[in-house]
Amino acid sequence: MRFILVGALNTGVTTLLYWALLAAGLSPALSFGLAFVAGIGLAWWMNGRFTFRTGASARGLVVYPLIYVPPWAVGQGLLSLLLDAGVPGWLAGPLASLGVVPLSFGLNRFFFRGRQAPTRS
C-alpha cells in the first residue's frame, strides 16, 4: 500500500513535469525521458524512506537508477505505441507510466529488500 501511495505522489509530480516540458515545446519522448529521470531521484528517496523503510544511502543513489533501465525502456515502447495509435501526447506519457508500475514495484522491492520475505506493518 505504501508503494502505491508513494508511487501516486511520484507519478503526480512527474506527470506535472512531463506536461510542463511538453508545454515548453519538447517532444513527448524527450519530455517522458526527462520526467522519468527526475522521478528516479524522487522515488529513490521516498521508497527508501517510506515504502520499504530501509533508508536511502549515497551508494544506493549511484546503483538505484540502474533498476529503472527496464521500466524506462518498456515505458518508451508503450509511449511510442500509444502515440502511433493516436493517443494525444499529454495523455500518452501518464498512461505509459502507469503501464510500468508492476515492473517498477518488483525491481524496487528487490533493490530495497533483496530476496527477503515482506514484513507486515
Z-matrix of the N, CA and C atoms (Angstrom, degrees):
N
C 1 1.441
C 2 1.543 1 111.26
N 3 1.342 2 115.77 1 -39.24
C 4 1.471 3 118.64 2 178.36
C 5 1.530 4 110.72 3 -62.51
N 6 1.345 5 117.23 4 -38.02
C 7 1.461 6 120.05 5 178.87
C 8 1.525 7 110.08 6 -60.93
N 9 1.318 8 116.93 7 -40.67
C 10 1.465 9 120.82 8 -179.81
C 11 1.527 10 110.61 9 -65.21
N 12 1.337 11 117.37 10 -43.93
C 13 1.465 12 120.27 11 179.84
C 14 1.526 13 111.99 12 -65.84
N 15 1.330 14 116.04 13 -46.32
C 16 1.468 15 120.36 14 177.96
C 17 1.527 16 109.61 15 -64.21
N 18 1.318 17 116.26 16 -42.05
C 19 1.458 18 120.35 17 179.03
C 20 1.523 19 112.55 18 -63.42
N 21 1.334 20 116.15 19 -38.89
C 22 1.468 21 119.36 20 178.44
C 23 1.525 22 110.81 21 -64.05
N 24 1.326 23 116.76 22 -42.92
C 25 1.465 24 120.17 23 177.72
C 26 1.527 25 110.68 24 -64.07
N 27 1.326 26 116.90 25 -45.76
C 28 1.460 27 121.60 26 179.48
C 29 1.529 28 109.93 27 -62.35
N 30 1.314 29 116.98 28 -43.59
C 31 1.462 30 120.78 29 179.55
C 32 1.518 31 111.04 30 -63.32
N 33 1.336 32 116.63 31 -40.07
C 34 1.460 33 119.58 32 177.56
C 35 1.516 34 112.45 33 -61.97
N 36 1.320 35 116.18 34 -45.92
C 37 1.469 36 121.02 35 -179.91
C 38 1.526 37 110.44 36 -64.28
N 39 1.327 38 116.75 37 -47.02
C 40 1.466 39 118.91 38 -176.91
C 41 1.527 40 111.76 39 -71.99
N 42 1.331 41 117.99 40 -28.54
C 43 1.468 42 120.30 41 175.32
C 44 1.521 43 110.23 42 -66.73
N 45 1.329 44 116.70 43 -42.78
C 46 1.468 45 119.63 44 176.76
C 47 1.531 46 110.50 45 -61.19
N 48 1.334 47 116.36 46 -40.83
C 49 1.456 48 120.05 47 177.36
C 50 1.529 49 110.57 48 -64.34
N 51 1.334 50 116.91 49 -44.23
C 52 1.473 51 121.78 50 177.89
C 53 1.529 52 110.05 51 -56.20
N 54 1.332 53 117.21 52 -47.94
C 55 1.461 54 120.77 53 179.92
C 56 1.525 55 111.57 54 -63.91
N 57 1.327 56 117.01 55 -39.12
C 58 1.469 57 120.08 56 178.44
C 59 1.530 58 110.66 57 -63.59
N 60 1.327 59 116.02 58 -40.71
C 61 1.468 60 119.63 59 179.18
C 62 1.527 61 111.14 60 -67.62
N 63 1.331 62 117.16 61 -38.81
C 64 1.464 63 120.02 62 175.01
C 65 1.529 64 110.11 63 -61.24
N 66 1.340 65 116.02 64 -45.10
C 67 1.465 66 120.79 65 -179.77
C 68 1.529 67 111.89 66 -62.68
N 69 1.331 68 115.35 67 -28.34
C 70 1.471 69 120.05 68 178.46
C 71 1.525 70 111.91 69 -78.71
N 72 1.332 71 116.92 70 -4.14
C 73 1.458 72 120.66 71 175.63
C 74 1.514 73 115.89 72 101.23
N 75 1.333 74 117.90 73 4.47
C 76 1.460 75 120.02 74 177.75
C 77 1.525 76 109.96 75 -76.21
N 78 1.321 77 116.54 76 156.06
C 79 1.462 78 121.28 77 178.97
C 80 1.528 79 109.70 78 -70.55
N 81 1.346 80 117.15 79 157.88
C 82 1.463 81 119.05 80 176.45
C 83 1.527 82 112.89 81 -56.90
N 84 1.330 83 117.89 82 -41.32
C 85 1.472 84 120.21 83 -178.27
C 86 1.528 85 111.60 84 -64.91
N 87 1.327 86 117.53 85 -44.18
C 88 1.462 87 120.53 86 179.46
C 89 1.528 88 110.36 87 -68.86
N 90 1.318 89 117.23 88 -41.51
C 91 1.466 90 121.11 89 177.95
C 92 1.519 91 110.53 90 -60.57
N 93 1.334 92 116.42 91 -43.39
C 94 1.468 93 121.06 92 179.07
C 95 1.520 94 110.14 93 -62.50
N 96 1.323 95 116.68 94 -45.13
C 97 1.465 96 120.54 95 -179.18
C 98 1.523 97 112.60 96 -62.96
N 99 1.324 98 117.70 97 -45.18
C 100 1.466 99 120.94 98 -179.65
C 101 1.526 100 111.62 99 -66.94
N 102 1.328 101 116.91 100 -42.34
C 103 1.463 102 120.00 101 178.17
C 104 1.524 103 110.06 102 -65.63
N 105 1.321 104 116.98 103 -36.47
C 106 1.464 105 121.71 104 179.25
C 107 1.523 106 110.27 105 -63.23
N 108 1.329 107 117.13 106 -44.50
C 109 1.466 108 121.19 107 179.29
C 110 1.530 109 110.44 108 -63.21
N 111 1.320 110 117.04 109 -42.35
C 112 1.469 111 120.09 110 177.52
C 113 1.525 112 110.15 111 -62.31
N 114 1.324 113 116.26 112 -39.32
C 115 1.460 114 120.64 113 179.46
C 116 1.516 115 113.04 114 -65.95
N 117 1.326 116 117.83 115 -27.28
C 118 1.470 117 120.95 116 178.87
C 119 1.531 118 109.79 117 -63.38
N 120 1.319 119 116.98 118 -46.31
C 121 1.461 120 119.92 119 179.10
C 122 1.517 121 111.86 120 -62.41
N 123 1.309 122 116.74 121 -43.82
C 124 1.451 123 120.95 122 178.15
C 125 1.525 124 111.11 123 -64.59
N 126 1.311 125 116.97 124 -42.34
C 127 1.471 126 121.24 125 179.61
C 128 1.524 127 111.33 126 -65.24
N 129 1.333 128 117.29 127 -40.05
C 130 1.466 129 120.94 128 178.97
C 131 1.523 130 109.95 129 -57.27
N 132 1.314 131 116.41 130 -48.43
C 133 1.453 132 120.36 131 -178.02
C 134 1.536 133 111.55 132 -68.34
N 135 1.335 134 117.28 133 -49.73
C 136 1.468 135 120.01 134 -175.88
C 137 1.526 136 112.74 135 -69.05
N 138 1.337 137 117.57 136 -40.52
C 139 1.463 138 118.93 137 -179.79
C 140 1.526 139 111.95 138 -69.09
N 141 1.330 140 116.68 139 -39.28
C 142 1.464 141 119.00 140 177.78
C 143 1.513 142 112.61 141 -66.65
N 144 1.308 143 116.01 142 -39.86
C 145 1.461 144 119.90 143 -175.96
C 146 1.525 145 113.53 144 -83.52
N 147 1.327 146 117.52 145 -43.76
C 148 1.459 147 120.75 146 -171.43
C 149 1.528 148 114.34 147 -106.90
N 150 1.326 149 117.31 148 -46.05
C 151 1.458 150 119.07 149 -173.08
C 152 1.520 151 111.74 150 -71.61
N 153 1.323 152 116.57 151 -57.30
C 154 1.467 153 120.72 152 -174.30
C 155 1.525 154 112.30 153 -103.03
N 156 1.329 155 116.93 154 -7.13
C 157 1.471 156 123.66 155 175.21
C 158 1.530 157 113.68 156 49.68
N 159 1.307 158 115.12 157 45.99
C 160 1.462 159 119.82 158 179.01
C 161 1.520 160 111.40 159 -113.45
N 162 1.302 161 117.42 160 -4.30
C 163 1.450 162 120.94 161 -176.69
C 164 1.517 163 110.38 162 87.03
N 165 1.299 164 115.33 163 166.71
C 166 1.453 165 120.97 164 -178.17
C 167 1.526 166 107.51 165 -129.17
N 168 1.314 167 116.26 166 102.85
C 169 1.464 168 121.01 167 -176.88
C 170 1.522 169 111.42 168 -86.64
N 171 1.334 170 115.63 169 158.52
C 172 1.468 171 120.58 170 176.35
C 173 1.529 172 110.23 171 -62.40
N 174 1.335 173 117.14 172 -38.79
C 175 1.465 174 121.01 173 177.04
C 176 1.526 175 109.99 174 -61.49
N 177 1.323 176 114.95 175 -40.80
C 178 1.455 177 119.72 176 179.09
C 179 1.513 178 112.58 177 -61.95
N 180 1.334 179 116.52 178 -36.04
C 181 1.462 180 119.81 179 179.45
C 182 1.522 181 111.66 180 -63.60
N 183 1.320 182 117.11 181 -30.50
C 184 1.459 183 120.87 182 178.56
C 185 1.534 184 110.66 183 -72.05
N 186 1.335 185 116.27 184 -40.25
C 187 1.464 186 121.77 185 -176.30
C 188 1.530 187 111.84 186 -86.30
N 189 1.318 188 117.11 187 -34.31
C 190 1.467 189 122.69 188 -172.97
C 191 1.532 190 114.28 189 -51.44
N 192 1.340 191 119.61 190 -45.40
C 193 1.471 192 118.35 191 -178.72
C 194 1.527 193 114.11 192 -55.96
N 195 1.336 194 117.29 193 -25.24
C 196 1.468 195 119.70 194 -179.39
C 197 1.523 196 112.75 195 -64.05
N 198 1.341 197 117.44 196 -29.63
C 199 1.470 198 118.12 197 179.43
C 200 1.520 199 111.40 198 -72.03
N 201 1.319 200 117.05 199 -12.45
C 202 1.461 201 120.01 200 179.02
C 203 1.521 202 113.81 201 -94.46
N 204 1.318 203 117.83 202 0.79
C 205 1.462 204 119.44 203 177.18
C 206 1.536 205 110.44 204 -63.45
N 207 1.353 206 119.19 205 -50.38
C 208 1.475 207 118.05 206 177.83
C 209 1.537 208 113.59 207 -61.63
N 210 1.355 209 119.99 208 -46.52
C 211 1.463 210 117.67 209 178.10
C 212 1.528 211 113.08 210 -62.30
N 213 1.333 212 117.51 211 -36.09
C 214 1.460 213 119.53 212 178.19
C 215 1.532 214 110.05 213 -63.58
N 216 1.326 215 116.75 214 -45.94
C 217 1.472 216 120.21 215 -179.21
C 218 1.527 217 110.91 216 -62.87
N 219 1.320 218 116.66 217 -44.46
C 220 1.471 219 120.26 218 178.10
C 221 1.532 220 109.27 219 -63.85
N 222 1.334 221 116.29 220 -42.94
C 223 1.464 222 120.14 221 179.41
C 224 1.519 223 112.51 222 -61.97
N 225 1.330 224 117.45 223 -41.46
C 226 1.464 225 120.22 224 177.35
C 227 1.532 226 110.58 225 -64.05
N 228 1.332 227 116.58 226 -39.01
C 229 1.466 228 120.12 227 176.84
C 230 1.520 229 111.81 228 -63.47
N 231 1.332 230 116.21 229 -44.57
C 232 1.464 231 120.22 230 177.48
C 233 1.521 232 111.05 231 -63.20
N 234 1.327 233 116.71 232 -41.95
C 235 1.459 234 121.08 233 178.28
C 236 1.526 235 110.32 234 -58.53
N 237 1.300 236 116.39 235 -46.00
C 238 1.463 237 120.56 236 179.72
C 239 1.527 238 111.64 237 -62.02
N 240 1.339 239 115.93 238 -44.71
C 241 1.469 240 119.73 239 178.42
C 242 1.524 241 111.50 240 -61.78
N 243 1.319 242 116.30 241 -43.56
C 244 1.462 243 119.93 242 -179.76
C 245 1.523 244 111.57 243 -64.98
N 246 1.331 245 117.07 244 -43.36
C 247 1.458 246 120.13 245 178.31
C 248 1.528 247 111.10 246 -63.55
N 249 1.341 248 116.31 247 -41.39
C 250 1.470 249 120.79 248 178.02
C 251 1.525 250 111.69 249 -63.82
N 252 1.346 251 116.35 250 -29.39
C 253 1.468 252 121.00 251 179.63
C 254 1.528 253 111.78 252 -82.23
N 255 1.329 254 116.43 253 -0.44
C 256 1.454 255 120.54 254 176.89
C 257 1.517 256 115.51 255 93.05
N 258 1.325 257 117.50 256 7.97
C 259 1.465 258 120.41 257 176.69
C 260 1.526 259 107.58 258 -70.01
N 261 1.335 260 118.08 259 132.23
C 262 1.465 261 119.39 260 179.84
C 263 1.529 262 111.76 261 -61.33
N 264 1.322 263 116.43 262 147.57
C 265 1.457 264 121.64 263 -177.69
C 266 1.514 265 113.77 264 -55.64
N 267 1.343 266 117.35 265 -37.76
C 268 1.468 267 119.83 266 -178.22
C 269 1.519 268 112.21 267 -64.38
N 270 1.336 269 117.23 268 -25.39
C 271 1.461 270 121.23 269 -179.77
C 272 1.528 271 112.38 270 -98.74
N 273 1.324 272 116.59 271 -29.50
C 274 1.463 273 120.91 272 -176.96
C 275 1.531 274 112.08 273 -63.05
N 276 1.320 275 118.15 274 -40.29
C 277 1.468 276 121.27 275 -179.78
C 278 1.525 277 112.79 276 -61.00
N 279 1.337 278 117.91 277 -53.89
C 280 1.466 279 118.42 278 177.70
C 281 1.526 280 113.46 279 -61.06
N 282 1.329 281 118.31 280 -36.93
C 283 1.465 282 120.21 281 177.75
C 284 1.524 283 111.41 282 -65.64
N 285 1.320 284 116.83 283 -40.22
C 286 1.469 285 120.32 284 177.87
C 287 1.528 286 110.10 285 -64.21
N 288 1.324 287 117.02 286 -38.96
C 289 1.464 288 120.72 287 177.59
C 290 1.522 289 111.41 288 -62.20
N 291 1.309 290 116.75 289 -43.28
C 292 1.470 291 120.15 290 178.77
C 293 1.527 292 111.39 291 -63.09
N 294 1.315 293 116.10 292 -32.62
C 295 1.461 294 120.35 293 -178.76
C 296 1.515 295 114.81 294 -66.61
N 297 1.326 296 117.60 295 -19.27
C 298 1.464 297 120.13 296 -178.50
C 299 1.530 298 113.18 297 -102.87
N 300 1.333 299 117.77 298 5.89
C 301 1.468 300 120.87 299 -178.32
C 302 1.526 301 113.00 300 -56.49
N 303 1.337 302 120.06 301 -49.54
C 304 1.477 303 118.27 302 -178.67
C 305 1.530 304 113.07 303 -60.97
N 306 1.304 305 117.03 304 -41.17
C 307 1.470 306 120.83 305 178.19
C 308 1.528 307 110.39 306 -64.29
N 309 1.324 308 116.87 307 -44.36
C 310 1.466 309 120.85 308 178.84
C 311 1.524 310 111.24 309 -61.68
N 312 1.326 311 117.23 310 -42.36
C 313 1.465 312 120.11 311 179.56
C 314 1.526 313 110.58 312 -60.56
N 315 1.319 314 117.07 313 -49.02
C 316 1.463 315 120.38 314 -178.69
C 317 1.518 316 112.28 315 -60.03
N 318 1.306 317 117.30 316 -43.66
C 319 1.465 318 120.75 317 -179.81
C 320 1.525 319 111.80 318 -69.59
N 321 1.327 320 117.41 319 -38.27
C 322 1.464 321 120.32 320 176.53
C 323 1.520 322 111.09 321 -65.09
N 324 1.301 323 116.36 322 -43.95
C 325 1.462 324 120.16 323 -179.88
C 326 1.522 325 109.97 324 -60.40
N 327 1.311 326 116.51 325 -44.35
C 328 1.459 327 120.21 326 178.74
C 329 1.520 328 110.83 327 -62.95
N 330 1.332 329 117.58 328 -42.58
C 331 1.464 330 121.58 329 -178.76
C 332 1.526 331 111.08 330 -62.89
N 333 1.323 332 117.20 331 -48.73
C 334 1.461 333 120.56 332 -173.88
C 335 1.523 334 113.87 333 -83.09
N 336 1.315 335 117.56 334 -25.34
C 337 1.462 336 119.24 335 -176.98
C 338 1.512 337 113.81 336 -122.01
N 339 1.291 338 118.85 337 -8.33
C 340 1.455 339 120.52 338 -177.17
C 341 1.515 340 110.05 339 64.96
N 342 1.299 341 116.67 340 -138.51
C 343 1.460 342 120.82 341 -177.77
C 344 1.526 343 112.33 342 -95.60
N 345 1.337 344 117.80 343 13.06
C 346 1.454 345 120.95 344 179.26
C 347 1.521 346 111.13 345 -64.16
N 348 1.299 347 115.05 346 150.80
C 349 1.463 348 119.78 347 171.63
C 350 1.531 349 107.31 348 -71.99
N 351 1.323 350 118.48 349 146.04
C 352 1.458 351 119.68 350 179.91
C 353 1.520 352 110.66 351 -65.50
N 354 1.327 353 115.95 352 144.85
C 355 1.460 354 121.18 353 177.13
C 356 1.505 355 108.58 354 -95.58
N 357 1.302 356 116.43 355 149.33
C 358 1.469 357 121.51 356 178.04
C 359 1.515 358 109.22 357 -84.66
N 360 1.329 359 115.89 358 139.59
C 361 1.460 360 118.72 359 177.45
C 362 1.502 361 110.46 360 -129.78
